[in-house]
Amino acid sequence: MKRLPDTASKSDEMAHWLEFLNQLPPCSYLSLYLQDSAPLIEEAMRNDLSCNALGDLRKQRATAQQDVNDVRKLLAEMQGARDALKQQIDGLKRDAAHLRDAFDEAKSAARILLKQADESHARGVTVIARATA
């Protein structure tokens, strides 16, 4: 008879119990002893009456599984939010780069205008100086 895993379900345990009973020789002491009590034992197993802790463990396992599912769902939501924020940051970085380029162009244009203004002023001073001389 194979050993049950630690995570066996109640139906697996019931099937294991029935397999055990069916493998007993019909006239053995254990078979005769369990023959009348088998339905009571099965009922106790079905209702978790044979071990109060077993029902509690099953409930705790179900609660823990629900908690795990909730955490996985929350993790997926958080990863989605992280990805959305990453996309926004990438967009802001692109916008900042475009603004930096535009500022550099404006700065370059301002230098050109300043140089032209200086040259124009110098020409104007020269023209006025010649005209008054």
PASEBA-1860 file (N, C-alpha, C; in nm, 3 decimals):
! residues 133
1> MKRLPDTA> 0.084/-0.117/0.000/0.000/0.000/0.000/0.089/0.124/0.000 ~ 0.060/0.216/-0.090/0.146/0.334/-0.101/0.118/0.433/0.012 ~ 0.216/0.515/0.040/0.206/0.615/0.146/0.138/0.740/0.090 ~ 0.053/0.801/0.170/-0.014/0.925/0.129/0.080/1.043/0.144 ~ 0.074/1.138/0.051/0.157/1.258/0.068/0.101/1.344/0.183 ~ 0.182/1.435/0.233/0.140/1.522/0.343/0.026/1.615/0.301 ~ 0.014/1.641/0.173/-0.089/1.733/0.125/-0.210/1.660/0.068 ~ -0.234/1.539/0.115/-0.346/1.460/0.063/-0.479/1.527/0.097
9> SKSDEMAH> -0.571/1.521/0.004/-0.705/1.577/0.028/-0.788/1.477/0.108 ~ -0.901/1.524/0.153/-0.989/1.437/0.231/-1.035/1.317/0.146 ~ -1.065/1.343/0.019/-1.109/1.232/-0.067/-0.996/1.131/-0.088 ~ -0.871/1.180/-0.094/-0.757/1.088/-0.105/-0.745/1.003/0.021 ~ -0.765/1.067/0.136/-0.758/0.994/0.263/-0.869/0.889/0.272 ~ -0.989/0.925/0.228/-1.101/0.829/0.229/-1.071/0.711/0.136 ~ -1.021/0.740/0.018/-0.988/0.633/-0.077/-0.879/0.544/-0.020 ~ -0.782/0.604/0.046/-0.673/0.529/0.108/-0.728/0.437/0.218
17> WLEFLNQL> -0.819/0.488/0.298/-0.883/0.410/0.405/-0.959/0.292/0.347 ~ -1.037/0.317/0.241/-1.115/0.208/0.179/-1.022/0.104/0.116 ~ -0.914/0.150/0.056/-0.818/0.057/-0.003/-0.757/-0.030/0.107 ~ -0.725/0.031/0.221/-0.672/-0.044/0.334/-0.770/-0.151/0.380 ~ -0.898/-0.111/0.396/-0.999/-0.208/0.440/-1.014/-0.322/0.341 ~ -1.013/-0.290/0.213/-1.033/-0.393/0.110/-0.915/-0.489/0.100 ~ -0.798/-0.445/0.144/-0.680/-0.531/0.136/-0.668/-0.625/0.256 ~ -0.747/-0.602/0.358/-0.741/-0.692/0.476/-0.800/-0.829/0.442
25> PPCSYLSL> -0.738/-0.935/0.489/-0.797/-1.068/0.470/-0.934/-1.070/0.537 ~ -1.035/-1.131/0.475/-1.172/-1.124/0.526/-1.190/-1.177/0.668 ~ -1.115/-1.275/0.711/-1.136/-1.333/0.844/-1.027/-1.293/0.943 ~ -0.950/-1.192/0.909/-0.845/-1.150/1.002/-0.907/-1.077/1.121 ~ -0.831/-1.073/1.228/-0.879/-1.008/1.350/-0.912/-0.862/1.322 ~ -0.823/-0.792/1.252/-0.842/-0.650/1.224/-0.963/-0.628/1.133 ~ -0.979/-0.715/1.034/-1.093/-0.703/0.944/-1.224/-0.722/1.020 ~ -1.229/-0.823/1.106/-1.350/-0.848/1.185/-1.375/-0.735/1.284
33> YLQDSAPL> -1.268/-0.681/1.342/-1.280/-0.574/1.440/-1.331/-0.445/1.374 ~ -1.278/-0.414/1.256/-1.314/-0.288/1.188/-1.443/-0.299/1.107 ~ -1.488/-0.422/1.083/-1.605/-0.443/0.998/-1.725/-0.362/1.046 ~ -1.758/-0.367/1.172/-1.875/-0.295/1.224/-1.846/-0.147/1.247 ~ -1.720/-0.115/1.274/-1.689/0.025/1.304/-1.647/0.103/1.180 ~ -1.629/0.037/1.066/-1.585/0.106/0.944/-1.678/0.221/0.906 ~ -1.812/0.203/0.907/-1.899/0.316/0.872/-1.884/0.433/0.970 ~ -1.864/0.402/1.098/-1.845/0.510/1.196/-1.715/0.585/1.172
41> IEEAMRND> -1.611/0.510/1.142/-1.481/0.572/1.114/-1.490/0.657/0.988 ~ -1.555/0.605/0.885/-1.570/0.681/0.760/-1.648/0.810/0.784 ~ -1.754/0.800/0.863/-1.834/0.919/0.896/-1.750/1.021/0.972 ~ -1.672/0.972/1.067/-1.584/1.062/1.143/-1.482/1.129/1.052 ~ -1.428/1.054/0.957/-1.332/1.111/0.863/-1.400/1.215/0.773 ~ -1.520/1.182/0.727/-1.594/1.273/0.639/-1.623/1.406/0.709 ~ -1.655/1.399/0.837/-1.692/1.518/0.914/-1.578/1.574/0.998 ~ -1.458/1.521/0.979/-1.341/1.564/1.054/-1.361/1.548/1.204
49> LSCNALGD> -1.439/1.450/1.246/-1.462/1.429/1.388/-1.351/1.348/1.453 ~ -1.275/1.277/1.371/-1.170/1.193/1.427/-1.055/1.277/1.480 ~ -1.044/1.397/1.430/-0.935/1.484/1.474/-0.979/1.628/1.453 ~ -1.006/1.696/1.562/-1.050/1.835/1.550/-0.946/1.922/1.481 ~ -0.821/1.893/1.506/-0.715/1.973/1.447/-0.712/1.958/1.295 ~ -0.753/1.844/1.244/-0.752/1.822/1.101/-0.843/1.920/1.028 ~ -0.962/1.938/1.080/-1.053/2.036/1.019/-0.997/2.176/1.026 ~ -0.936/2.208/1.141/-0.875/2.340/1.156/-0.760/2.359/1.057
57> LRKQRATA> -0.680/2.253/1.040/-0.569/2.262/0.945/-0.618/2.282/0.803 ~ -0.725/2.211/0.768/-0.780/2.227/0.634/-0.832/2.370/0.613 ~ -0.899/2.423/0.715/-0.949/2.560/0.706/-0.833/2.659/0.695 ~ -0.730/2.635/0.777/-0.613/2.723/0.772/-0.542/2.715/0.638 ~ -0.535/2.593/0.584/-0.472/2.576/0.453/-0.553/2.649/0.347 ~ -0.685/2.639/0.353/-0.770/2.710/0.257/-0.755/2.861/0.273 ~ -0.750/2.908/0.397/-0.732/3.051/0.422/-0.595/3.097/0.371 ~ -0.493/3.017/0.399/-0.359/3.051/0.352/-0.353/3.055/0.200
65> QQDVNDVR> -0.420/2.961/0.135/-0.423/2.959/-0.011/-0.494/3.083/-0.064 ~ -0.602/3.123/0.001/-0.673/3.245/-0.038/-0.583/3.367/-0.019 ~ -0.509/3.369/0.092/-0.415/3.479/0.116/-0.309/3.485/0.007 ~ -0.258/3.368/-0.030/-0.157/3.362/-0.137/-0.217/3.416/-0.267 ~ -0.339/3.375/-0.297/-0.404/3.424/-0.420/-0.424/3.575/-0.415 ~ -0.464/3.626/-0.297/-0.482/3.770/-0.282/-0.351/3.845/-0.301 ~ -0.243/3.789/-0.243/-0.112/3.853/-0.256/-0.066/3.850/-0.402 ~ -0.090/3.738/-0.469/-0.051/3.731/-0.611/-0.128/3.834/-0.694
73> KLLAEMQG> -0.257/3.849/-0.664/-0.338/3.947/-0.735/-0.286/4.088/-0.707 ~ -0.257/4.118/-0.581/-0.205/4.249/-0.544/-0.069/4.272/-0.609 ~ 0.014/4.169/-0.611/0.145/4.180/-0.675/0.130/4.212/-0.823 ~ 0.037/4.145/-0.890/0.013/4.172/-1.032/-0.034/4.316/-1.052 ~ -0.122/4.364/-0.964/-0.168/4.502/-0.974/-0.052/4.600/-0.953 ~ 0.031/4.571/-0.854/0.145/4.658/-0.825/0.246/4.658/-0.940 ~ 0.266/4.541/-1.001/0.357/4.535/-1.115/0.301/4.615/-1.232 ~ 0.169/4.609/-1.250/0.105/4.689/-1.354/0.122/4.838/-1.327
81> ARDALKQQ> 0.104/4.878/-1.201/0.122/5.018/-1.164/0.267/5.060/-1.184 ~ 0.361/4.971/-1.146/0.503/5.000/-1.165/0.536/5.019/-1.313 ~ 0.482/4.931/-1.396/0.507/4.941/-1.540/0.449/5.071/-1.597 ~ 0.330/5.109/-1.550/0.269/5.234/-1.596/0.354/5.354/-1.554 ~ 0.404/5.351/-1.429/0.490/5.460/-1.382/0.621/5.465/-1.461 ~ 0.674/5.348/-1.493/0.798/5.343/-1.571/0.775/5.405/-1.709 ~ 0.661/5.376/-1.769/0.630/5.436/-1.899/0.617/5.588/-1.887 ~ 0.553/5.634/-1.780/0.539/5.778/-1.759/0.677/5.843/-1.740
89> IDGLKRDA> 0.762/5.777/-1.662/0.897/5.831/-1.639/0.974/5.836/-1.769 ~ 0.964/5.731/-1.849/1.032/5.730/-1.979/0.981/5.844/-2.067 ~ 0.849/5.867/-2.065/0.792/5.978/-2.142/0.841/6.112/-2.091 ~ 0.850/6.127/-1.959/0.900/6.253/-1.902/1.048/6.274/-1.938 ~ 1.124/6.166/-1.939/1.265/6.178/-1.979/1.278/6.222/-2.124 ~ 1.192/6.165/-2.210/1.193/6.207/-2.351/1.155/6.355/-2.363 ~ 1.050/6.394/-2.290/1.008/6.535/-2.292/1.119/6.626/-2.242 ~ 1.189/6.585/-2.136/1.299/6.666/-2.082/1.411/6.678/-2.185
97> AHLRDAFD> 1.440/6.569/-2.256/1.544/6.574/-2.359/1.504/6.670/-2.471 ~ 1.375/6.665/-2.511/1.328/6.758/-2.616/1.337/6.902/-2.567 ~ 1.299/6.926/-2.442/1.307/7.061/-2.386/1.453/7.108/-2.377 ~ 1.542/7.017/-2.338/1.684/7.051/-2.331/1.737/7.090/-2.469 ~ 1.697/7.013/-2.572/1.738/7.045/-2.709/1.682/7.179/-2.752 ~ 1.554/7.204/-2.721/1.491/7.331/-2.757/1.558/7.447/-2.684 ~ 1.594/7.427/-2.557/1.663/7.531/-2.480/1.799/7.560/-2.541 ~ 1.871/7.454/-2.580/2.002/7.472/-2.643/1.988/7.550/-2.774
105> EAKSAARI> 1.884/7.520/-2.853/1.860/7.594/-2.977/1.826/7.741/-2.948 ~ 1.744/7.763/-2.846/1.707/7.900/-2.810/1.830/7.976/-2.760 ~ 1.915/7.909/-2.682/2.036/7.972/-2.631/2.130/8.007/-2.747 ~ 2.141/7.916/-2.842/2.224/7.941/-2.959/2.169/8.058/-3.040 ~ 2.037/8.060/-3.057/1.974/8.171/-3.131/1.994/8.302/-3.056 ~ 1.986/8.299/-2.924/2.006/8.422/-2.844/2.149/8.471/-2.859 ~ 2.247/8.381/-2.863/2.387/8.422/-2.883/2.404/8.491/-3.019 ~ 2.342/8.429/-3.120/2.351/8.487/-3.256/2.288/8.627/-3.256
113> LLKQADES> 2.169/8.640/-3.195/2.102/8.770/-3.190/2.186/8.873/-3.112 ~ 2.247/8.828/-3.001/2.331/8.917/-2.922/2.451/8.965/-3.003 ~ 2.513/8.872/-3.075/2.628/8.909/-3.159/2.586/9.007/-3.268 ~ 2.469/8.977/-3.331/2.419/9.068/-3.435/2.384/9.205/-3.375 ~ 2.327/9.205/-3.255/2.293/9.332/-3.189/2.420/9.411/-3.157 ~ 2.525/9.340/-3.107/2.652/9.408/-3.080/2.712/9.467/-3.207 ~ 2.708/9.388/-3.317/2.762/9.436/-3.445/2.681/9.554/-3.496 ~ 2.550/9.547/-3.483/2.463/9.657/-3.528/2.488/9.783/-3.445
121> HARGVTVI> 2.505/9.763/-3.314/2.533/9.877/-3.226/2.666/9.941/-3.264 ~ 2.766/9.855/-3.288/2.898/9.907/-3.324/2.891/9.983/-3.455 ~ 2.814/9.932/-3.553/2.798/10.003/-3.682/2.727/10.137/-3.659 ~ 2.626/10.131/-3.574/2.553/10.256/-3.546/2.640/10.360/-3.480 ~ 2.723/10.318/-3.386/2.816/10.411/-3.320/2.915/10.466/-3.422 ~ 2.963/10.379/-3.511/3.057/10.422/-3.612/2.993/10.522/-3.706 ~ 2.870/10.495/-3.749/2.798/10.585/-3.841/2.776/10.720/-3.772 ~ 2.735/10.719/-3.649/2.709/10.844/-3.575/2.840/10.918/-3.554
129> ARATA> 2.946/10.844/-3.526/3.076/10.909/-3.504/3.124/10.975/-3.632 ~ 3.105/10.913/-3.747/3.146/10.971/-3.874/3.058/11.090/-3.909 ~ 2.931/11.075/-3.878/2.839/11.184/-3.913/2.866/11.309/-3.827 ~ 2.908/11.291/-3.707/2.934/11.406/-3.620/3.077/11.454/-3.631 ~ 3.158/11.384/-3.700/3.298/11.424/-3.710/3.326/11.520/-3.822
END
